[in-house]
């Protein structure tokens, strides 16, 4: 069970579950939550047996983003506080992106600012029908963080990203799905079960192959075609010699369900 002040964390078998747990503050990201999220993300990234991590929020919000009250309360200005908070948050986002385990984000309510950014770091993103998405940074005189300027143009293109970042447009869950920000929208009451079902399916899958798929996608826009082809060839040949690859091929030919390790 969790040993953290602002994060719920538990692991069952090959699945870890993270819950943003400041419901009375709309799961706003203060320095404690950012630091604890970085610690938990690093723990997941360093776990060689973990296949899936789920991330959600407690209460009505996924996360309202950076805790503006905490920023305003800083003596001598908020700059140093915000930078420290952003660096911890970015460490978490980087760990999630580079860990072998898949990250499933279940957006249970409003995702604003850094909460929106954090949700976009998921390898698979589900949302409740009542969820809403807004950047809201420039409305508070701030610029985006949390990886938004990396993920959003890649997911939805420059023009739609500008609409979100500069006009602070709010999207419903249905609109976010239509824009390509989400994989699936489900009724509110079904979100937890849908995330759990998806996590169980990937926990039964091939860890190495899924991890390599993540790695390929992460660097694809930075490589030439030939560089990416070289990496693909190396990864698929490695997978073919791996126990999961051998089991997958055998199961396919034998018309049975694979039993990945």
N, C-alpha and C positions, 0 to 999 in steps of 0.2 A: 504494500500500500504506500501512499504518498508520504514523503517526509518533508515536503516543501510547504512554504507559507502561502504561495499564490498559484501553485500548479498542482493539479491532481495527476499522479503518475502511478501506473501499475503495469505489470507485465504478466501475461499468462501464456506459457509456451513460447511460440515464435511471434507473438503479437504484443506490442506495447501500446498503451493508451495514455494520451496526454489530454488534460482538460484545463483550459484557462479558468482560473477559479478566483475571480474577484467580482462576483455577481452584483454586489452592492455598488460597485464602481464601473458597471457595464464592461467588466473585464478590461478596463483601461490598462495600458502598458506603462507601469512605472518602473523605477530602477530595479526593484525587487523581482517583479515578474520577468523583466527582460533578462536579468542575470540568471534566474532559475530556469528560464526557457533555454538559454544557451547551455546551461549545465546538463539539462535533460537531453537536449538534442545531441550533445557530444557523447553522452552515455549511450544513446541509441546508435550513433555512428560507430562507436568502438565495439559494439556487440556483434561478434561474428556469427551468432546463431539467430539473430533477429531477422525476420522477413518482412514484417509490416509494422508501421506506426500509424495510429489514428490520432487526429487532433480535432478537438471541438471546444466549445465554450459552455460554461454553466450559466443557468438562468436564461434571460430573454435575449441577450446579446452574444454574438460570437466574440467580437471585441470592438469597442468604440474607438480604438486606436490609442495614440499616446495620451497619457493622463495629463491634460492641460492644467488641472488644479495643482498637481505636483510640480509642474514646470514653473507655474506662476509663484509658487511658494518659496522658490530658491532665492536666498539672499545673494545680492550682487549679480543677478542676472541668471538666465536659464541656459545660456549657451553651453557651458561645460557639462551641466546635467544632461541636456539633450544629446550632446555628443556621446557621452558615456552610455546612455540608454540606447542610442542608435547602434553603437559598436557591439553591444551585447546582443541586440536583436539581429544584427547582420551576421554575427557569429552563429546564431541559431539557424538562420535562413541558409547559410553556407553549409552547415552540417547536414541539414535536411536534404539539400540538393546533392551532396556528394556521398551520403551514406548509401550502402548497398540496399538497405530496406526501402520498400516503397512507402511513401507518405500519402495517406488518405485523409483529406480534410473534410469534415462534416460541418458545414456552416449552419448553425442552429438559429441564427437571428441576424441582426444588423452587423455588417462588417464595414467599418469606416476607417479611413486613414491607414495607419499601420496594420490594423486588423484586416483590411482589404488586401494590403500587400502580402501579409502573412498567409492568407487563404490562397493566394495565387501561387505560392511556393509548392502546393500539393502536386503530387504526380497524378492523383485522381481527386476531383473536387465534387462533392455532393452538397446540395443545399436544400433546406426546408422551403416550402412554398412561401412562407412569410418572411424569408430572409431578404435583406436589401443591401445594396453595395454602393458606396460613395467614397471618393478620395478625400474631399473636404480639407486638404492641406492648405491650399491657397486662401480658403475662406478664413483660416486662422492666421494668415500671413506667413505660412511655412511652406517649404518645398518637400516633395515626396521622399520617403525613405523605405526601408524594408524590402528593397529589390523591385519596387513597382516600375521604375524606369527601365529595368532589364526585362521583366516578364511581360508587362502589358503590350509593348510594341510587337513582341514575338507572338503573342497570343491573338491579338486583335488588330494589329496594324497601327501606324502612326496617327492617322486622323481620328480614330475612335479613342485612342489613348489621350490625344489632346482634348477631346470632348470631356473625358473623365477628369483629367488633371487640371485643366484651365477653366472649364465651365462648371466643374463639380457636379456633373449630372448624377442623379441617383437612379440606379437600375433596380428593378424588381428582380426576383429570382428568375422569372420567366424570361425577362429581357437579357439578363446575364447569360442564361443558357443560349438564347438566340444569338448573342454576340460571340459566343465561343469561349466564355470565361469558365464555364462549368461543364461537367460531364453528364450530370443528371439532377433533376429536381424531383423531390418526393414530398408527400404530405408531411406536415410537421411531426405527427405522431409516429411516422414510420422512419424518420431519419436515423435514429440510433440503430435500429434493426438493420436498415439498409447498409450502413457503414460496417456493422459487425459482420453481416453476410459477405460483403465484399472483402473484408479483411481475412475472413476464414478461407475464402476462395484463393486468395493470393498466398496465404500461409501454406496452403497445400501445393503451391506451384514451385517452379524452379528458381531458387534464390539467385544463383549465379547469372542465369540468363536475364532475369528481370533487372538485376544490377547493371549488367552490361548494356541493356537497352537504355536505361537511365543515362549512363555515361555517354553513349552515342548521341542521344538527343541533346545533352547539355552542351556539347562542343560542336554540333553540326553546323551552326551558323558562323563559326570561326574558322572552319577548314575549307580548303578547296575540295572539289569533288574527288580528286584522286587521293587526297589525304584521308578523306572520310572512307573511301573504298578500301584503303589499306587497313584502316582501323577495323572496319567491318569484317574483313577477311581474317584478321588476327583474332578477333573476338569469337567468330563463329567456329573457327578451327579449334580454338581453346575449349569452346562449349562442347564440341563433338567428342572430345577426349574426356570431358568431365563426366562424373557418374550420373548427373541429372540428364545430360545430353544423351548418354547411352541408354538410360532408362526411357527417355522420351521417344527416341527412335524405335526402341524395342516395343514399347506400348502402342505406338501408332501402327506399326506393322502387324502387331498381334491383335489389333482392334480391341484394346482394353484401356482402362483408365490408368495413367501413369502413377507410380508411387514414388514421388520425388523425396529425396532425403531431407 
